[in-house]
Amino acid sequence: MAREFTSVGVVGLGTMGAGIVEVFARNGIDVVAVEISAAAVERGRATLTGSTDRAVAKGKLAEADRDALLARIDWQVGLDALHSVDLVIEAVPEHLDLKQRIFAELDRVCKPEAILATNTSSLSVTEISVATTRPNQVIGIHFFNPAPVMKLVEVVRTVVTSADVVADVEALCERLGKVDVTISDRAGFIANALLFGYLNHAVSMFESRYATREDIDAAMKLGCGLPMGPLALMDLIGLDTAYEILDTMYRRGGRDRRHAPVPLIKQMVTAGLLGRKSGRGFYTYERPGSPVVVPDEHTPVTTGAALADGARAIAKVGIVGSGTMATGIIEVFAKAGYEVISVTRGAEKSAKVCEAVKTSLNKGVVRGKLSETDRDAALGRVTWSATLDHLADVDLVVEAVVEELSVKKALFASLDEICKPGVVLATTTSSLPVIDVAMATQRPADVIGLHFFNPAPIMPLVEIVQTIRTSAETSATARAVCAALGKTGVVCGDRSGFIVNALLFPYLNDAVKMLEASYSTADDIDYAMKLGCGYPMGPFELLDVVGLDVSLAIQRELYLELREPGFAPAPLLEHLVTAGYLGRKSGRGFRDHTKR
Ligand SMILES: NC(=O)c1ccc[n+]([C@@H]2O[C@H](COP(=O)([O-])OP(=O)(O)OC[C@H]3O[C@@H](n4cnc5c(N)ncnc54)[C@H](O)[C@@H]3O)[C@@H](O)[C@H]2O)c1
């Protein structure tokens, strides 16, 4: 029989603590909520009532249930109030000495059988536990932000945590409607170990002005389906907390440079820009604690007129290639009203592409997303050709041929001879340096990357890749075209992986390394990222969809260009590729897909 928890204590009512109090009180458990001062108690109470009032306003919580929830909470200053609770969860700032002091005090105050838990994200639960005389009753219960919403709880057992305590806490998580993964005591556990390298990398992109905050966040939301971009997430976590977590992970996790906090984070913390809780972080919020972003001096002007500023007029577009991307891109431009010339390497290929575009447009008609008239009009705008010479008077060329530099360079040299002056020449490459392609022409200022995502008609994102020779006019034209296509264009520099792949693949590679180290299972790691961070797919699900060979190739490119030791491809990924386990397409990757 699992132990009954009738009353629990929560210490520290900041970003996490206030949410944890709500989780318990919502599930019928009495809570003693403790802070350091009366003012801090009031802040915590305001956070919680704000959250429950929002739930009532949205119809997710009945007023009577809210009142009952609030009646279960006993707000107190000082740890002495915790003398009779069955379990305490500590959620004070991420400092080992502070937590150790609190645990020593809790050990003195709490009844002997009480379980003492920490919500630490990165500190050693073991080191915290030895500050007490009952380390076998100390455990990590790591909730995710916002605690009332995120389903995951990481239960962290140390080498001395007793099996009963683990089982009792697992049963408690179930009662709270949470999904738990139980793991051992390692820096960052599962989710943060995979998340924080990515967040830090995103901050470094912002710090080095590789892309704007809006573009970095839009890229990850729209390119990967994440619930929020990395910089908005840093603001939600709190920059002071994020700094401490990174710093601890750097020291505990083998001094991986990717966890060394980017200097900008410390500067922002010192300047009081802590994120949502202080009303300003990477973004500016309506008021401290508010989730509503308000415009500030860095907010870009996105109206149509401003977007088109300095852009060339584009009416006729040439699209070169006959693969998946070219097919999708033809559809996108034709639907948006552009006159399109598709160029392939022969009539047979053109017929195939034409058929594929028709099939896709017909699907749109069947789903009621496109009228028959619009479908016919879109098709009527496309001319099918097998000769590059037909591109002599287009305004924009989008190249989507095979991902081989020599082929792309030869093509761009030909386009340079054929196309009229003033044409914008774009490549859809996802991994080659755009500048190499640009330098195959006599007009590198007119060359740019337009990295569409697959499937192009559906994915809302385009990465606009500027080289050091791309002109402002070319860039403005690319931005205006993306807007006219109904896509979000994000502007970035010409570096391996651009924004999305550079941030995504190292995270996937880290997940493989974690599996390889036997820290957790593929299922639990996938759960952790989906339920703890709201990702649409776990890393192993995604790797199997993308293809292990493709993922390995991208990771190798990143490693070769950036020489970051942490980017070295995981040996397990290499072995699986060698063994022909390429993911869904070969029937087996991290999982066996033949059985379903
Ligand atoms: N922010 C996140 O997204 C997140 C997610 C999961 C876990 N965590 C972890 O949760 C813990 C708390 O982080 P946070 O972001 O909520 O921090 P926070 O700074 O928002 O809140 C900490 C609170 O603890 C209070 N406090 C400080 N000393 C205290 C004491 N001696 N007694 C009682 N209260 C005291 C502070 O007044 C403050 O209100 C950290 O260990 C953090 O790593 C944070």
The ligand as a Gaussian input file, in Angstrom:
#p B3LYP/6-31G(d) Opt

LIG

0 1
 N       11.888000      28.210000     -13.591000
 C       11.738000      27.023000     -14.124000
 O       11.319000      26.915000     -15.292000
 C       12.037000      25.781000     -13.321000
 C       11.522000      24.556000     -13.754000
 C       11.724000      23.421000     -12.964000
 C       12.462000      23.510000     -11.802000
 N       12.991000      24.711000     -11.411000
 C       13.733000      24.745000     -10.144000
 O       12.841000      25.186000      -9.139000
 C       13.556000      25.882000      -8.122000
 C       12.951000      27.264000      -7.957000
 O       13.122000      27.991000      -9.172000
 P       12.175000      29.214000      -9.569000
 O       12.394000      29.480000     -11.004000
 O       10.815000      28.970000      -9.070000
 O       12.863000      30.399000      -8.720000
 P       12.262000      31.816000      -8.323000
 O       13.418000      32.710000      -8.153000
 O       11.178000      32.220000      -9.237000
 O       11.575000      31.531000      -6.879000
 C       12.282000      31.168000      -5.733000
 C       11.494000      31.605000      -4.495000
 O       12.131000      31.082000      -3.329000
 C       12.006000      32.038000      -2.301000
 N       13.009000      31.786000      -1.251000
 C       14.327000      32.105000      -1.250000
 N       14.888000      31.710000      -0.084000
 C       13.922000      31.121000       0.654000
 C       13.882000      30.534000       1.952000
 N       14.969000      30.464000       2.698000
 N       12.706000      30.045000       2.397000
 C       11.582000      30.115000       1.640000
 N       11.574000      30.669000       0.413000
 C       12.720000      31.164000      -0.078000
 C       12.185000      33.362000      -3.003000
 O       11.611000      34.411000      -2.244000
 C       11.441000      33.116000      -4.324000
 O       10.105000      33.508000      -4.254000
 C       15.007000      25.907000      -8.558000
 O       15.671000      24.854000      -7.967000
 C       14.894000      25.698000     -10.072000
 O       16.046000      25.150000     -10.623000
 C       12.762000      25.850000     -12.134000

